[in-house]
Amino acid sequence: MNLTRREFLIKGTALVAALGLGGPLLYADSRKLLTPGPSRDTGKALVVVQLSGGSDGLNTLIPYGIGAYHDARPTLKLKQHEVFEINGQLGLHPSLSELNELYKRGKLAIVQGVGYPKQDYSHFRSMEIWHTAEPEKRITNGWVARYAAASLDAGNPLRAVQLGKTQCRALMHDSLSLPLVSTIDSYKIFTNKTSDPDRNRLNKAFLDMYDPGKQITPLRVICSSGMEAYRSVEAVQALAPRYQEGVIYPDTAFARELQLAVRLLASGSDTRVFYTQVGPFDDHAHEKANHGKMLRTVDAALGAFYRDLEAHGLQDNVMMMAFSEFGRRVKENGSGGTDHGTAGPVFLLGGSVSGGLYGAYPSLTKLIKGDLESQVDFRSIYYTIVEDWLQGDARSTLGRAYEKLSFI
């Protein structure tokens, strides 16, 4: 029995949603077909956490020992007795109790004053720059996708995964499709072995529709991307369920996504990059309460995440990197908040991380039009991670070499 067009459109909607075929396939270039990159698998994984909205770095890694900080922020400042002290001059926000403990254990590295030349104050453009690692021109391919194309075995459809519900440009590429996974359960809607005739017919109809061998040339790359997405569903369904629940995570979407990363790794997904995001951090008003609340959300989830890694013996093979597209201006505004700024800290967490402070804290008195001058180019962090942690082709990923840091 064949599916009618109406049946396919209705029942196929769920399949298209689960495979993430609503947008990324349109980036395909019909003149290019993906050729597998060399496999350089070391068993190491990276979890990228995007703090969306421009998190206030000055009120995250707080320069409580610098007078200019108190002068610029009469209502937003945090005093010495309120912060987790690091070195007599800097301290972590009081909402970051879990990260403070991990810092004291030597598991957390903080790179100070990270940014890029000629800072763009637009959320969209600045995030695009972090996603593509290209401040000077607009390009399509994201840095994670370029790493996957250059350094990972294309035979693993789960080699790099977006967690959550929105695909970031960092994982977009004009000649490969990387999956978006919100929950493992969403992938159970389809299976290769089932007694449900409708589901089997839907699978066959989908596979026939996206078979590159049955399509004209302009559609072959799009069809190839559809098949790649279907392979990711099969790969998730084939995972051995070795994840053991034991660590209690906060009841937040961000925490669930971090738990999903551990679950996939523990079950043998061999994923090398997970990408997730949390926010909003755009605190133009009422920042003191809002920023503290968001930092607590991040801190609680990361604390549970690290305990879960330890419970599964994965802590030495997984590194977390947290960044925001820009920091905030030094001086608070008239609404109890801060406006878009420049440099901010990047956090790196893991059992193999060499903890501590890296780089120099930007001067609070030698400002550029009221903003901090960045001390470290964010691409140095990417380069260090790709070459020294993931042991991939960092030059192909980023286009050229950058100075490396020693946090690994």
Phi, psi and omega in degrees: 000128181269150175287138171284163179301318181295318179297319182294318181296321181287307185284333180285343180302318180295321179295314179300319180295315182294327181276351181070039184265015185278348183208309187303332182294335182290349177279353184295140177255118187293349180271352186238134173241139184290132171250135184302136175281166179294142179279122178231047188285123179249357183084359179273148180229151178239133173246114181265127178246116180264116177271090192284135174116351181089077182289143182283098181295328180294331177255021171247301169258098199266124179275063187297340181271005182250123185300325182297331177296314181293325179294320185281342186226073183297330180254335184268347185298151173243136186267170185305317184287349182266340189257167171271106186293143177249309187215022180087351178228327181243152177206161178271149178305143182298345176281351187258052183293321180294314180294327177298316178296320179291326176297315180295332178278355180082019182259357184235126173251141179235117176266122186270148170062046183271137178190211178206161182296147175054061183308133173262134185267002176278131176304312186297310184290318180296319177294323176300321179296314177296324181290321184261347184059037181219095181283338190273333183212164180268127176228163183272316191285130179280160185291323178294317179295322178294321176298315181298318181293324185275333195231349185246152180290118180294349178289346177257105182292348180256021185297328174218134191225134169272128176262144178109212187238354184232127179281131178267153181298336180304333182255010180266146183206149183279358180218019168206157181240124179252141191282154170251123182239120177263317174212151175294325182301328181295340179274352182277359180291340181236149177204151180282334182241104182210153177267001181277109184296324179297318182292321178295320179293323178296315178302313183295318180297319179295312182297321178295319183294324184258016177285112182301331182290346182255007186245157175287160188309312183300340182261355190293321181292318177299317178294321177299321177295322177297319178293322177299318179295320178297322178298326179294325176296314179299321181294319178296317181294334182274353182296139175284125184284080183260001181285131179249117178288135180198321178281134179271120178264152172298156180272069178227155179299320180297315179297319180296325178291321176295320177297322178298322177299315179295319180299316180294315179297315181296334182269001174092031181288339183057029176288137181256338175220128169247141181232126180219168183216152179214148181173190010267151178245018185273078190265077176284342180215153176052043187293322189304314180284315185294315182294318178300321180294316180294321178296324176296321178299314180294314184297314182296319180293318180292326176297315178295320179302314182291322176297324179292319175302315179296320181298331181257009179067028184254357191298330182278351182250002183232134175237137174253135173238125179243131181217164171230155188294333170196167175269204180239165178294154184293316185273133177291155178269187183277003182247018181072029180218195178223154181258173186303135183232219187232257190289154177204171180279152171243134183254139178230126188232136176166161181294336180258007177282138172271100190292163178129187179265140178231147183076184181247144177292132181299146178296137177266000179245330176263080186263161174251101183053043177085004184242159177290146174267123183295146182253334183228129175286130184300337180289340173294324177292313177304313184299316179299315182294312183296315185280313188267333180262303181277345180053045177258186180275091185291326180294318177294325181292317188248357175090333178197177180276149175230157177299135182264154176255170188248033182278356176260000000 
